Amino acid sequence: MRIIKVFTTLLITLSLSSFALAGDWSKIRVGTEGAYEPWNYTNAAGELVGAELDLARDLCARMNADCEFVQQDWDGIIPALVQGKYDVIMAGMSITEERMKTISFSSAYMTEPAKMSTVKGSPLTTLSTAKNLNLDDDSAATKGTIGTLNAALKGLRLGVTAATIHEDFANAYLDVDLKIYPTQDEMNLDLSAGRIDAALSDSGTIEAYMGTPSGANVTFFGPNIFGGLLGEGVGAGIRQGDADLKAMFDKAIAEAAADGTIGRISTQYFGKDLAP
């Protein structure tokens, strides 16, 4: 559920020699970060694991293709796709209008709201707001909820991860002291240690941290935040010229949603059904 800011002028200089030939999708290279539990992460044995890894294998099987996973740092994940390092991104990436200026997306395969978290005992835990904050709804109630969040966060430090939809939301809607982290793990540790007052991330990622010993003192507050610049759910990022691959992913995702596979995988990793 994060946003990459990429200069589209880079596209002009890219070589097409490394791209997969159109229609030749017997092997699909999947780019992922490997540092965004439980979407995708690296286990103690150094293996790439997570909900998206399991889903990618299932989708590749439906497309009669072999999956090959390529690990890539988040801040370069879209440029590397465009340059042909891999064929598709599955990395907790939200479908947003900004990203679609540079790449295409499959239909959404999972959806999860953003949410704020803090440590237990913080005054923020008593904050009363509406259950949901839908950024597509430009009503007085929506503006009131945003105002309530700003009042509660005044003078406090809020953490977000760099180049994400959460950073974009904070910049667009909040008047707050923002601390930007290169990774979710670094932000989690600072939150638990009290070096920041609150954090904003997708709810599933922080829930996974809450289930660890170091995250046992973390809790949610405020509304579920979705819509608007937060995107339309998480999808597979695909080069704009690979319409045939997009069609293949759309079909496989629809089948995996219909037969309950996405619900099963998301329940295994997130404890709930995130199928769109």
C-alpha positions in Angstrom: 0.0 0.0 0.0 3.1 2.6 -0.8 3.9 5.3 -3.6 7.0 5.6 -5.6 7.9 9.0 -7.1 9.5 8.3 -10.4 10.6 10.8 -13.1 8.9 9.7 -16.3 11.7 11.3 -18.3 13.8 8.3 -17.4 11.6 6.2 -19.8 13.1 7.9 -22.8 16.5 6.5 -22.3 15.6 2.9 -21.4 16.8 0.1 -23.6 14.2 -2.4 -24.7 16.7 -5.2 -25.2 16.1 -6.7 -21.7 12.3 -6.8 -21.9 10.6 -10.1 -22.2 9.2 -10.7 -25.7 5.4 -10.0 -25.9 3.5 -13.2 -25.5 6.5 -15.1 -24.1 5.5 -15.6 -20.5 6.5 -19.1 -19.7 8.7 -17.6 -17.0 7.6 -14.6 -15.1 10.1 -12.6 -13.0 8.4 -11.1 -10.0 10.1 -8.1 -8.2 9.5 -7.7 -4.5 11.0 -5.9 -1.6 11.3 -8.6 0.9 11.0 -6.2 3.8 7.3 -5.6 4.3 5.9 -8.3 6.6 3.5 -10.0 6.1 3.1 -8.9 2.4 6.7 -9.9 1.6 9.7 -10.4 3.8 12.8 -12.4 4.4 12.8 -15.2 7.0 15.5 -16.3 9.3 16.9 -18.6 6.6 17.2 -15.7 4.2 14.3 -16.9 2.1 11.7 -14.6 0.5 8.3 -15.4 2.0 4.9 -13.8 2.6 1.4 -13.5 1.4 2.4 -12.1 -2.0 5.0 -14.8 -2.6 2.4 -17.5 -2.0 -0.1 -15.7 -4.2 2.4 -15.1 -7.0 3.2 -18.8 -7.1 -0.5 -19.6 -7.3 -1.1 -17.0 -10.1 1.9 -18.3 -12.1 0.5 -21.8 -11.9 -2.8 -20.6 -13.2 -0.9 -18.9 -16.1 1.2 -22.1 -16.8 4.3 -20.1 -16.0 7.3 -20.5 -13.7 7.9 -17.8 -11.1 11.3 -16.3 -10.5 11.6 -13.9 -7.6 13.9 -10.9 -7.7 14.5 -8.8 -4.5 14.7 -5.1 -5.0 14.9 -2.1 -2.6 11.7 -0.2 -2.5 13.0 3.2 -3.7 14.1 1.6 -7.0 11.3 -0.9 -7.5 9.4 0.9 -10.3 12.5 2.0 -12.3 13.8 -1.5 -12.2 10.5 -2.8 -13.6 10.6 -0.3 -16.4 14.2 -1.2 -17.2 13.3 -4.9 -17.5 15.0 -6.3 -14.4 11.7 -8.2 -13.8 8.3 -8.4 -15.4 5.9 -7.6 -12.6 6.0 -6.0 -9.1 4.2 -7.7 -6.2 5.3 -5.7 -3.2 2.4 -4.3 -1.3 2.0 -1.7 -3.9 -1.2 0.3 -4.0 -2.9 1.2 -7.4 -2.7 5.0 -7.6 -3.2 7.5 -10.3 0.4 8.8 -9.8 1.9 5.4 -10.4 -0.2 4.8 -13.4 1.5 7.7 -15.1 4.6 5.4 -15.3 3.3 1.8 -15.1 0.2 -0.2 -15.5 -1.5 -2.4 -12.9 -3.5 -5.6 -12.7 -6.8 -5.6 -11.0 -6.5 -5.4 -7.2 -5.8 -8.7 -5.4 -6.0 -7.4 -1.8 -7.2 -4.3 -0.1 -6.3 -3.0 3.4 -6.9 0.4 5.0 -4.3 2.7 6.4 -4.3 3.2 10.2 -2.4 5.1 12.9 -0.8 3.3 15.8 0.8 4.4 19.1 2.0 2.8 22.3 -0.4 1.6 24.9 -1.0 4.2 27.6 -0.6 7.1 25.2 -3.3 9.8 25.4 -3.9 9.1 21.7 -5.5 5.8 22.6 -8.5 7.7 24.0 -9.1 9.7 20.8 -12.7 9.3 19.6 -13.3 9.6 15.8 -15.5 8.1 13.1 -14.7 4.5 12.3 -13.8 5.2 8.7 -12.2 8.1 6.9 -13.0 7.8 3.1 -10.9 10.3 1.2 -13.3 10.0 -1.8 -16.0 11.6 0.4 -15.5 15.4 0.5 -18.1 15.9 3.1 -18.1 18.0 6.3 -17.8 14.8 8.3 -14.6 13.8 6.5 -13.1 17.3 7.0 -14.2 17.1 10.7 -12.4 13.7 11.2 -9.2 15.1 9.6 -9.5 18.2 11.9 -9.8 15.9 14.9 -6.7 14.0 13.9 -4.7 17.2 13.4 -5.8 18.5 16.8 -4.8 15.2 18.5 -1.4 15.1 16.8 -0.5 18.8 17.3 3.1 19.0 18.7 3.6 15.2 18.3 5.9 13.3 16.0 4.3 11.0 13.4 6.4 8.3 11.6 5.8 7.2 8.0 8.0 5.2 5.6 9.6 7.0 2.7 8.0 7.4 -0.7 4.7 5.8 0.4 1.0 6.7 0.1 1.2 7.2 3.9 3.8 9.9 3.5 1.6 11.4 0.8 -1.5 11.4 3.0 0.5 13.1 5.9 1.8 15.8 3.6 -1.6 16.4 2.0 -3.9 16.3 5.1 -1.9 16.6 8.3 -0.1 19.5 10.0 2.3 17.4 12.0 6.0 16.9 12.8 6.8 14.1 10.3 9.7 11.7 10.6 10.3 9.7 7.5 11.9 6.2 7.7 13.6 4.2 4.9 11.9 0.9 6.1 8.9 -0.2 8.1 11.1 -2.1 10.6 13.0 1.0 11.6 9.8 2.9 12.2 8.3 0.1 14.2 11.3 0.0 16.5 11.2 3.8 17.1 7.5 3.6 17.8 7.9 0.9 20.5 10.8 2.8 22.0 8.9 6.1 22.2 11.1 8.0 19.8 8.0 8.9 17.8 4.5 9.4 19.2 2.6 7.7 16.4 3.0 5.9 13.1 0.9 5.6 10.0 1.0 2.4 7.9 -1.3 -0.1 6.4 -3.1 -1.9 9.2 -2.0 -5.4 8.3 1.7 -4.6 8.5 1.5 -3.0 11.9 -0.8 -5.8 13.1 2.0 -8.3 12.2 4.4 -6.2 14.3 2.0 -6.1 17.2 2.2 -9.9 17.3 5.9 -9.8 18.1 7.5 -9.3 21.5 8.9 -5.9 20.6 5.5 -4.8 19.2 3.4 -6.0 22.1 3.1 -2.4 23.5 1.7 -1.0 20.2 -2.0 -0.4 19.6 -4.3 1.3 17.0 -6.1 4.6 17.3 -8.2 6.7 14.9 -10.2 5.7 11.8 -9.6 3.3 9.0 -8.3 5.5 6.2 -8.8 4.7 2.5 -9.7 6.1 -0.9 -8.4 9.1 -2.7 -4.6 9.3 -3.0 -4.3 6.0 -1.0 -5.4 4.1 -4.1 -7.7 1.3 -5.1 -6.1 -1.6 -3.3 -2.9 -3.6 -3.9 -2.2 -4.8 -7.4 0.6 -6.2 -9.6 2.7 -3.5 -11.2 3.2 -4.2 -14.9 5.0 -2.3 -17.7 2.6 -0.3 -19.8 3.4 -2.1 -23.0 2.7 -5.5 -21.6 -1.0 -5.6 -22.1 -1.0 -9.3 -22.6 0.6 -10.0 -19.3 -1.8 -7.6 -17.6 -4.7 -9.6 -19.1 -3.2 -12.8 -17.9 -2.9 -11.5 -14.3 -6.4 -10.1 -14.3 -7.8 -13.4 -15.3 -5.7 -15.4 -12.8 -6.6 -12.9 -10.0 -10.3 -13.1 -10.7 -10.1 -16.9 -10.5 -8.1 -16.9 -7.3 -10.6 -14.5 -5.7 -13.6 -16.6 -6.9 -12.3 -19.9 -5.6 -11.3 -18.5 -2.2 -7.5 -18.7 -2.7 -6.9 -15.0 -2.0 -9.1 -15.2 1.1 -7.2 -18.3 2.3 -3.8 -16.8 1.8 -4.7 -13.4 3.3 -6.3 -15.1 6.3 -3.1 -17.1 6.8 -0.9 -14.1 6.9 -3.1 -11.3 8.1 -5.7 -13.1 10.1 -8.5 -11.8 7.9 -9.8 -12.0 4.3 -8.4 -9.1 2.3 -9.8 -10.3 -1.1 -11.3 -7.2 -2.9 
